[in-house]
Amino acid sequence: MKQFFKFMFASMAGFVLAGIVLMIIMFTVISGALMTFSPEKKTAVENNSILEINLNYAITENTSDNPFENFSFSSFSTEKYLGLNDIIKNIEKAERDENIKGIFLNLSGTEAGLATLAEIRDALKEFKKSGKFIYAYGEYMGQGAYYLASVADKVIIHPEGLLEFRGLHATLTFFKGTLEKLEIEPQVIRHGKFKSAVEPFVNEKMSNENREQISTFVNSVWNKMVEDIAEGRKLSTTELQASADQFLSRNPKAAVESKLIDEVAFYDEVIAQMQKLSGEEENSKPKLISLNKYDNASVKSDKAFSNRKIAVIYAVGEIVSGKGESDQIGSDKIAGEIRKARRDTSIRAIVLRVNSPGGSAIASDVILREMALAKKEKPVVVSMGDLAASGGYYIACNADTIVAQANTLTGSIAVFGILFNTEKMFKNKLGITFDDVKTNKFADLGTITRKLSSEEKEMIQQEVERIYETFITHVSDGRGISKEMVDSIGQGRIWSGTDAKRRGLVDVLGNLESAVEIAAGMAKLDAYRVISMPEQKEFFEKLMEDMKADAGTYFAKKELGEDYRYYKSIRTMLDNSGIQARIPFDVSFSR
């Protein structure tokens, strides 16, 4: 008995100690998050300052208020990384700021999508019109970083550094072999010869149709990159293609000789050059101000205050029914925001910012309905980010005007359904079998523990065809082109923004600012202010949500590293329910 109480009290003490440690950890996390996300005092910008922009993180559409997104459990600290909206805002602010003499692009790596980089590049081109300088520097500069850097007055690489400029390639991952080893059978029902969302589960390599569409897309994106770089570097596209074919940029000296960059230099030498340009003594302390700090600087706006508003509604992530998580487009959430903007008389126009691979077909239709209702009352414009494909195009197709970047991935007009039959895996690998009782013939339709009958497959195929017909009808009505034409450019095929414009799926090539200006013109607004929706939640409400939703994701990313995308790809497909209107693949581009 004495031994029993000894172990019992030891267990209780351990439980209490663990609870105390957990409370200390939680207090530290919340304290760190509060310090990061609480309102900071305004930053005073010294004269002759240089704005330093470092983009070596995954850039979101708008600045995240998620305290766990960039939290480090090793240092118990977190940093707030600016989203695309605030990066653009601060570049525009620096253009007006008399104390900012130039921008320093510190580009030893970028993780942003190409359309996101194009938005930032557009803002930098506008900044240059002020006459202020832009310097770009990197020890290692990837192709996305170089695309951004090519707008600079001077591009400099470390003497032992590397510049990647050798063309794009796309890599798709296939899981057919894995499923066969596990004895899991994917049961696919689809419409569209290019609808290859299911290919990773049924093929070992790309189909001819998939290879064709990806090749067309990658070449379109690459050609646009080369054209922009040629303009920025004052080179011909022929010279640039020759440099890429020979991979001349691998050697800094050869990169200078081929005019891909201007010179090689060490970091301190670059800083000294910028100091001189900014009007400071060469040996004085550098007046670099980070983007994060500059976000808190006040600069007088050149726009008059107005009660008339244009709402930019951010629809970012996979499209799902219901409320959805913070990184998803929940149909209830986004439809509700569109409805709110429609009913608000101070909001004169709506811009839906779409960055989505698609998702649930019915959730997409719920959002499209609200878009149609809003369009009857005020101008509705869509701005496309990196992705606006399948369901992402579905929710956009009825807008008054669709704006996309040249390298936006869009289209993919088709639908599919997939069910996994795990009967053999359970039986042969785990020794588990199933038996059931049902009241009606199709009561167990959709179970993963048996194969679909031919009759059930036919039923689902009919639903796929019905939803595809609805999809192309919406596109036909919204774009003012025949259903036959939509079908011919649909079938699940993806397009770059450039190619989508040629085929009538997109109206204008431009950025989010272009979309806002178009919306203002349609609403006949000379003065207006832009508001972002959905509004950010209260800090503690958001914190509690993120603790629940993001802890698992954090540890999965930490453990899997770059391989996390494979895990995410499988989980996304397994979690999908119902008929999907989703991008045809998860693809990794070399950048």
N, C-alpha and C positions, 0 to 999 in steps of 0.2 A: 504493500500500500504506500509505504514511504517513497519507493521508487516511482510509483505512478504519479504521486503529487509532484515529485521532482521534475519529471518529464512534462507534466501538465503546465507547471509554472514556467518552465523553460520555454515551452511553446508559446505561452501567453506573452512572455517577455519579448520573444522574437517577433511576434505579431505586432506588439505595441511599438517596438523599435523600428520595424519596417514601415509602420504607419507614420511615425515621426519623420523618418528619412524621406518618405514620399511627400509629406507635407512641406518639408524643407525644399525639396526639388520643385514642387509646384509653386511655392512662394518665390523661388528664384526665377522660374520661368515667367511667372506673371509680372514680377518686378522688372525683369529685363524687357518684356514686351511693353509694359507701361512706359518705360524710359524711352523706348524706340518709337512708339506710336502716339505718345502724348504730344500735345502741341508744343513745339519748340519756339524759343525766342528768335526773332528775326535776325538773319545773317547780315552783317555789315560788310559790304563789298569794297575793298580798297581800290584806289585808283590804279590803273595799269595792270589790272588782274587778268588772268587767263583762265577760261573755263575748261576744266579737264573732264573729258567724257570717256569713261571706261565701261564697256558693254560686255564684259565677260561673264554674263549670267543669262538665264532664259528670260527674255523680255515678254512680259504679258501685255495684253491690250491696254489695261489701265492699272494704276498702282494698286498693289494688293494690300489690304488691311489685315491679312492673315498673319498673326504673330508666330505661327509655327512654320511658315513657308521657308524662311531662311534662318531657322533657329539651329544653333550648334550645341549639342549636348556635351561636347568636349569642353567648350569654354563657357557654357551657359550664357550665351549672348546671342542677340539677333540683330540683323541689319535690314533696314527698309530699302528695297530696290525699286527704283522708279519704273512705272509702266510706260508704254509707248506714248500715251496721252501726255504725261508729265515731261517726258524727254523732249517731245516736240514743243511743249509750252515753254520750257526753259531755254531751248535754242532760240525761239522767237523772242523771248524776254532778253536774252543776251544781245540780240541784234539791236534792241533799243537802249540797252544799258551803256551809258557813257564810260562807266568804270571797267567794262570788259573790252579788252583790246583784240582778243582773238580766242580761238578754240584749239585745244590740244586733244586730238583723238588718240588715246592710248589704247592701241588695238592688238594686244597680244592674245587674241581669241574672242570670238563672238558666237553666241548660241541662238541667235534670232533667225526666224524664217526670212526668206528672200524678199517677200512683199513687205515685211516689217522693216527690213534694212532699206528698202526703196523709199518708204515713208520718211525715215530719218535722213536719208540722202537728199530727198526733196527739200526738207527743212534746212539742211546745210547749204544747199544751192541758193536758197533765199537769203540765208545769213550772209553769204559772200557778197551779195549786192550792196551790203552796208560798207564795203571797202575794208572790213576787218579780215585778218588772216586766219587760215586754218592749216595746222600742221598735223600730219598723221605719222605715228611711229609704232613700231612693234618689234619685239624680238622674234616672234613667230607670227606671221600674218596669214590666216586662212583666206579662202577665196571670197567668202562673205565679207570678211573684214577688209579685204583689198577692194571689193566693189564699193564699200563705204568710203575707203581712203582715197579712191580715185578722184573724188570731188575736191580734195585738198589742194592748197597751193603748193605744198611740198610733201612728198611721201618718202619716209626715211626708214631704213631697216638697220638693225644691229649688225656690226661687221661680221659676226658669226651666225647671223640669223637666217631665217628661211621665209620666203614668200611662196605661197601656194597659188600657182596660176597654170592649171593644166587641164581644164575642162571639167564638166560635171559628169558624175555617174550615179545611177540609182540602184540601190540594192533592196531586193525583196526577200523576205524570210518565209520559208515553207515548212509546214509542220506535218505533212502527210506521213512521213516515216515515223515520227513520234506517235501519231495516232494509231498507226498500224501495229507498232510494238505494244501499245497499251490495249489493242483490240477495241478501239473506239471508232465507230462508223459515223462519219458526217453525212447527214441526209439533206441534200440541197435542193431548193426550189427557187428558181430565179427567172427574171425576164431581162433580156439584153445580152447580146453576144460579147459586149465589152464589160459586163458587170462581173468583175473579177474579185470582188470582196471575199468570195469563198475560195478562191484559188489556193491560198496558203494551206487549206485543209484538205484539198482533193488533188492537188498537183505537186510535182517535185520541181517544176520550173514554170516560167511564164508561158501562157498560151500565145499563139501567134498574134491574136487580137490584142492581148494585153501588152505584148512587146511593142506592137505598132503604136498603141496610144501612149505608152510611156516614152518611147523614143521621140515621138512628135512633141510631147510636152517638154521633155528635157532639152531638146534642141531649140525649141521656142524660147525657153527661159535663158539658156546659154547665149543665144544670139542677141537677146535684149541686154544681157549683162555686158557682152562685148561692145555693143553699140554705145552704151552709157559710159563704159570705161574709156573707149576710144575718144568720146567727146571730152571727157574730163582730162585725159592725158594728152590730148591733141595728137593722137596716132590714128592710123587707118585700121579698120577691122581686119584687113589682110595681115598687117604686121602683128596684130595681137593674136590672131589664130596661129600664125607661124611660131610665135613665142610659146604659145600653149602646147603646140604639137611637139616642140623640142624641149619643153619644160625648162626654159632658160632661167626662170625665176628661182630655181633651186640654189643657184649660186649668186650671192648678193652683187658681186662684181658684174656678172653677166646680166643681171637684172637692171643695173644702172646703164650698161652699154646698150641694152635693148629699149631703154627709156620707160621701162615698167615702173621704176622708182627714180628718185632724183639723186639720192646719195646714200652712203652708209655712214653711220655715226653712232656713238654711244649716247645713252640717255642724257648724261650731264651736258654733252655737247649740243643736243637738241634743245634742252632747257635754256642754255646760254644764248642760242640763236633767237628763241622766242622772247627772252628777256630784252634783248636789244631791240627787237621789233616793237615790243610793247612800250618802249621808252624808258626802261629801267637800266641801271648799270649792270654790266655783264656779270659781275661778281656779287651782286646783291642777292638777298634771299628771294627765291622764286615766289611769285604771288599766284600760285595755283589754287583754284577753288573747285572742289569736287561738285559733281552734279547734285548729289544728295544735299550738300550744304547750300548750294545755290538755290535749291528749291524753296528755301526759307527766306530768300532775299526779296525785298519789295522793289519793284520797278514800276513807275507810273505807266498805266496802259494808254495806248493811243486811241482806244475806243471809248466812246461815251457810254455811260450806263443806260440800260434800257430794260423796261419791264417785259418787253416782247422777247420770247425765248425760242430757241431751237433745241429740241431734246435729242441727244445722242444716246440711243439705247444699245447697250453692249450685249450681244448674243454670242457668247464664247463657250466652246466646248461641244461635247456630244449632246445630241438632242434626246431628251428622255421625257416620259410622262410625269406629271406631278410637279412638285417643287424643285427636285433635283439638288445636287450638291453645289458647292460654290464654284467648282470648275466645270459645271454642266449647264446646258440650256434646258431648264425645267419648263415644260409647256405652260404650267400654271403661272410660274414666276414671270416669264417673258411676255406671255399673252396679257397678264395683269398690268405690266409696265406699259405696254402699247395702249391698253384700254385707258389707263390713267392719263397718259399723254394726250390721247384723243379727247378726253373729257375736260382737260385743263385748258381753259380759254386763253390763258397767257402763253401757252405753247402754240406757236403758229405753224410749225413744221416739225416733222419727225425724220431723223436719220437713224436707220437700223444698221449698226456696225456688226457684220457677220464674220466670224472666224470659227468655222465648224466643219468637221468631216461628215456631218449628217447624223443619222440615228433613227429613232422610232418614226415610222411613217405617220401614225395617227397623231403623235405629239407635234410633228411638223405641220399637219393639217390644222390643228388647234391654233397654232401661232399664225398660220396663213389667214385664217378667218379674221383674226383681229387686225391683221395688216389690211385686209380688204375693207373692213369697217372704217379704219382710220383714213384710208385713201379717199373715202367719200366725203370726208370733212376737212382734210388739210393735206398739203403736199407730203408725200412719203418717198424718201430716197434711201437706197441701200448702198452702203460702202462695204466692199469686200476686203478682208485682210489676206492672210496667207492662204486660207482655205475657205471656200464657200461651195462645197460639193454635195451632191445628192440632196439629202434633207436640208443642208445649208443653202442649196439653190432653191429648193422647194419653198422655203419661207421667204425668199427674196423675189421670186419670179413675178409677183403682182405689183411691185413698186412702180411709181411713176418714172423713176430713173434708176438705173443700176450702174454704179461706179466700181471699177476694179483696177488693181495694179496690173501691169503687163505680165508680171510673173505670179499672179494669183492662180491657184489651182481651183477650177470651178467646173460646172457641168455635172457629169456622172448621173444623168437622168435615168434612173432605173430602180428597181426594188428587188429584194430577195428575202428568203427565209432559210434558216438552217437549224436543224435539230440533231443532237448527238445521241446515237444509240450506244449505250454503255453496257448492254446486257452481257456480252462476252467478257468484257473486262472484269465485271463483278464476279461472274461465274468462274472464269479460268484463272484469274489472278488472285481473287480473294475468297473464292468458294461461296459466294453469296448468290442466292437465287431469289426470284420474286414470284408471287402468285397473287391474284386479286379477284375481287368480286365487283361487278358493275351493274347498274340498273338499266343503262342504255348503251347502244352500240358504240357511240363515240365518247363515252364518259371519260375515258383515259387517253383521249387524243392529246399528243404532245408530251407524254411521259418519256423519260430518257432510258427506261428500263426494257424497251422492246423496239423492234423495227416498225416503221410506218407501213401500213398496208398500201396496196396500189390505189385503193379507193380514197384513203386518207391523203395520199400524195396528190391525187387529182383535185381533191377539195382545196388543198392549200395552194396548188398551182392556179386554180380559178381565182382565189383571193389575190394572189400576186398579180395576175393579169388585170383584175379589176382595179387594184390600187395603182398599177402602172398607167392604166387608161385615165384614171383621175389625175395623176401626176402630169401627164403630157397635155391634158385638157387645161389644167391650171396654167401651165407654161404657155400654151397656145393663146389662151385668153389674155394673160398678162403681157405677153410680148408681141401680140398682134401678128402671129405667124400661124400657118396651118398646122394641124396635128401631124400630118404626114411629114412636114418639114421637121417638126420637133422630134418625131420618131427617128428620122434619118440621122439627126445629129445627136440623138439620145443614145438608147441602147446601152447606157452605162458608161459611155465614153467620156474621159476627162479632157478638158481644154485649158490652155493657159488663158490669161485675161485677153491677150492679144488675139488669139484664135477665136475665143468666145465672142469678141466684139465683131469679128468678120462674119460670124454666123448668127448675129442678132441676139445672142444671149446676154450681152452686156452693151450698154449705151456709150459709156465714156471711160477712157483710161485715165486714172487719177488717184489721188489719195483721199483721206478722210476730210481734209480741209476743202478739197474740190467738191465733195458731196455736200458739205455744209453750205458752201457758197451757192451751189445749184438749188438747194432747198430754200435758201434765203431769197434767191431770185424768183422762184416759183411763188413764194409767199409775199413777194413785193416788199421786202424788208430792207431798209437802208441801214438801220441800227437794230442790233439784236445782241443777246448774249446766249452762250451755249451752256446748257446744263447736261450733266451725265446721269444716266439712269441704268440700273437700279441704284438707289441711294445706299451708301454704306451703312451697315448695321451698327448699333451701339457696341462699344468695345467688348464688354463682358459677354454679351449675347454671342458675338462672333467668336470670342475666345472659347466658350464652352462648346460651340459647334466644331471648331477646328480641333480641339483636344480629342473629340470623338472621331472625326472624319479623317484627320491627317496623321495621327500617330502611326497607324499601320503603314501608310504610304511612305512616311519618313524613313522608317526602319527598312522597308522593302527596297527603297532607293539606295539607302546606305549599304545594305548587304549586297545588292545586285549590281550597283554601279551602272555602267553603260548598258548592261544586259537587262536592265529594268524594262526597256521598251518591248522586249520579247514577252516578258511576263504580262505587261499591260495589254499587249495585243491579244494574247490568249484570253485574259480575263474579260476584256471588252466583248469578244465574240461569245464567250460562254454566258456572260451576263445579259446579252441582248435577248429580249423576248418579243414575240410578235414579228410582223413583217417589217423589214428594215429598209431605209433609204439612206445608205451610208457610202462614204468614199470607197473606191474599189480596192484599196490596199493601204498598208502602213509602209511607207517608203523612207529610206534613209538616203539623203543626198550628201555627197562629199562636198564640203564647203571650206 
